[in-house]
């Protein structure tokens, strides 16, 4: 269900990256504010970071890595609690209804903005009920195919799909996920009709793709890389605007489909109405944590690219992302009650 329009799509992430660079350039100011962070965060009470996904996934591992480093920066306990379910909405609802004292935070992901349109009745407002702290990282994906598919690049795939409308299919590991959205974005922007085949998770989807039961899939770089290296899948294109070093020779899809870009993202939120000085203190702690060697290793392992933009830039990103995905979800017709 993803559609990404050139400007609408690229502005937020690229703006986020620009803000991240600006934030890094203000290192001395950040260090000073981080020093004051401990006193600003609820007098040293434990901070909970709620994660609306199961343990072991990228959202969880990033939250734990960032939380551990923030605990050192703030000199107070930071613990991660997994509250999976409803596409992240259970954890988000708990944070939305928490006191804005900085002790209950949310590590959310792309579904936060997709769900604004995907779910008919949310118990919270994804924009108004949260205080954005920082966009932690983004993760591009890769379009992979079973080797038997008679298309070796994106242009050939489009030609094949147009010659065989409704005959090719995409494996979908999770309804409403950024990877699901990427497939619909591709179809919308190319004018192709490729059937979605839903699965209960990424593992069975990848398994059937390897077995030739389905033709195509947008997959995370981590899940796809070993199979591409082994020659069991072929990579047709990456969703980032630039090539990825782990996939040498695989061009961006945007080289063929102008303006196509899709990234999963992970961001830190607090409840609405958090005082600006508290938001800034948490932002500085998170930004400093992103620069630590431990978090850098975690990001590299997950194939993620650090961002660390300001609360203001992240708030703008969230507003634009809700609008962008609304167009995609409406195009797809997907709805969750």
N, C-alpha and C positions, 0 to 999 in steps of 0.2 A: 503494500500500500504506500510505498513511498514515492513521492514525487518531489523532485527538488528542482525548483526553478532557479535559474542562474543567479540572479541578484539576491532574491529572497533567501536562497539556500546558502550562498557563499558568505554573505555579509556577517552573519552571527559568528561562525567559527573563525573566520579571518579577523573579524573585529576582536574576538576573544583573544586570538594570538597576539594581535597588536597590543591589546591591553596588558597581556601577560608580559610582553617585552617592556612596556612602560613600567609595570610593577617591579620588574627586576631592576630597572634602572634606578628606582627609588629605594635601593637596598638600605641605605643608612636610615632613612625615615622608617622603613619597615622594622629594622632592628630595634629602634627606639620604642616603637609601638608594641612590638612583641614583648619587650621588657615589662611594659605596663599591663600586659594581657592578664596575668594571673590575678591581679587585684580586681580586674574588671569582670571576671567570670564567676559570678555567684559565690564569691568568697572562698573559692577553692573546693566547692562541692563537686562530687563526681559528675562528669558529663557523659551522657548516653548518646551514641550515634545509632539510630535505628536504620536497619537495612531491610528493604522490602523484597528481598531475594534470599534463596537458600544459602547456607554456608558453602564456601568453596568456589563460588562464581566470581566473576571479575568485580562486581559491585561490592561483594563481601570482602574480598582480599584487599581491594583498594581502601575500603573503610578501615580495616584493621591496620594496614600499614600507615595510613594517615593518622589514625587515632593514636597509635603507639608513639609516633613522633610528636603529635600535638600534646600528648601527656608530658613529654619532656620539656617542650617549649613553655607550656603553661604551668608546669610543676603542680599538676593535680591529676587525679585519675580520669582516664577516658576509656570507656568500655563500649563494645559493639554488641548490639542485640539484633538478632535476625527475627523479623516478623514478616515472613513471605506470604504471598497470596494476593489474588485480585490484581495482578500486574503491578504490584508495588503500592496499591491503594491502602492496604491495611496499615502499613507503617506510616505512610503519608498522613492518613487521617489522625493517627495518634499524635504525630508531631504538630499538625495543624491545631489540635485542641489542647496543646501543652502551654504551660506558662512561658512567656517570652523572656526567660531569665538566663538563657544560654546553656541550660543543663540538659536539654533534649533537642538533638539535632537529627537531621535526615540526610543519609547518603542516598541520593536518588539517581535515576538513569533516564534514558530517552523516553521511556513509557510515561514519565511524569507529564510531558507535554502532549504526547500522543493520546493519552487517556482522557484529556480534556474534551475530546470529540468522540473518541471510541466508546466511552461509557455514557449511557443515557442519563443516569442519575448518580453523580458523584457526591459524597457527603462533605466535600470541601471544594474550594476554588483553588486550582493549581497556581494561580497568580496572586490573588488577594490574600490568601491565608498563609503565605510563607514569606520569609525574609531570605532572599538569595544571598549566599556568603561568597562562594566562588565556584566557578566551573573547574573541576579538578583535572579532567583529562578527556580526550576523545579517542575513539578507536575506529579506524577504517575497516572495511571488510573487502572480500574478494568474491567475484563471480566465478564459480567453478562448474565444470561439466563432467559428466561421465566420458571417458575417452572414446566411447563408441559414437558419440554425437558428431555428426558430420559438419562441424563448425569449429574453427580453431582460433577465432577472434570475434570481437563484438560485431564488426560489420557483417561477417559471415553468419553469425547467429541471427541478426536482424533479418537478413535476406531469407534464411531458412524459416524463421518464424512467420514471416509474411507469406511465404510459399505454402506453409502448412498451418494455417490458423487453427488454434485449439488442439493441435496434435502434440505440441511440446508441453512440458510441465516444470513447475518450480516446486521443490520440497520446502515446506514451511515448518520450522521447528517450534515456533510460538506465535500464536495469534496476536497481532498488534505490536510485535517487536520491531525494532529498527530494521532487522534483516527481512522480515515480512514486508515492511514498508518499502525497502529498497527494491524488491521485486516488482511491486505495483508502480513505483516511480519509474522504473525502467520501461514497463509496458506502456505507461501513459506517455512518456516522452518519446517513445519510438513508434507508437501506434501499432503495437503488436498484441496479439491475443495468445497468452500463454497461461495454461491452467494451473491454479494453486492446489497443491496436495498437502493438507495439514497433517502434522505429526504431533505426538505428545512428547516433545522434547527434541533437542538437537541431535542426540546420539542416534536414535532410530532413523532420523532424516538422513544423516550422513551415511549410515549403514546401507540404506536403500539406494542412495546415490552411488555408492561404491559398487553395489550389486547390479546396477543398471536398471533398477525398478523405476527410477525417476531420472530426468535428464539434467536438471540444473538446480543450483542453489546459491543464494548469497550466504556466505559463511564468514565467521570471524577468522582473522588471519591465523590465530593460534590453532583452531580446529582444522583449517584447510592445509596449512603448511606441510605437515608430515606426509599427507597423502599426495600432495603435488610433487614433493621431492621424490617420493617413491614411484611416481608415474601412474598412480592409481586414479588420480583426478587431473584434469587440465584446467589451468587458470586462464580465463578469457580477458579479465580486466579487473583493476582495483577501483574502489569507490572514492579514493582520495584524489585531489586535483593534481597531485604529483606522484610519480612512481614510488613504490615501496622497496627499500633495499632487500628485504627478505624474499621478494619475488622478482628477481632480475629478468628483464626482458618482457615483463607483463605491463602493458601500458594502462594508464587511467582510462576508465570508460568514457570520461569526458573528452578524450581525444576524438571519439566517434560520435558520442551523444553530447552535444554542446551544453554545458551547464549542469551536467549530472554530477552530483556529489552526495554522499550519504555517510554519516559517521554516527556510531553510538557515542553517547556522552555520559559522563558521571559528574554529579555536582553536589555540593554541600548546602543545605538549607537549614534555617531555623524557623520557628513559628513567626507569624506576622507580629508587627509592633515591637520587635526587639529594638532597644535603644541604639542609635547610630554608633555610639562609642563601643558598645558591646559587639555589634556586628563587625566593626573595624578590628577589634582585638582578635576575634575569632578568625577573621580573614587573614590577618598577619600571621597568626599561628599556623594556619593551614598552608599559606604560601611558603613560609619558612620550612614546613614539613615536606613540601613538594621538592625542595632543593636538597633534601637529605639523601645520602647514598642508598639507604635502605629502601626508600620510596622509589628512587630512580631504578633500582634493580627490579622492584615489583612491577613498575610500569613497563619496563623492557620485557619482562616475562609475559605480561599480558598483552603485549603489542600495542600499548597505549602511548599516546603523545601528551605530555603535561601541558596544562594551560595556565591555571592559577590567576584568572583575571579578577578585576575588582568587583565588589558587590554591585556597583552601578552597571558595569558592563554585563555581568551575569544576569541581572534583572532584565535588561534590554534583550539579551539573548533569549531568555525564557519567553518573553512576550512575543517575540518574532517566531520562535519555534512553535508555539501554540497555533499561531496563524498558519504557518507553513503546513503543519501536519493536519490541520483541519481540512485543508484542500485535498490532501492525500486520502484521508479517511472517508471523506464524502465521495470522492471519486471511486473508492473501492466498494463502498456500500456496507462496510463492516460495522457491526454494532454489538456491544456487550451490554446486557441489561444490568 
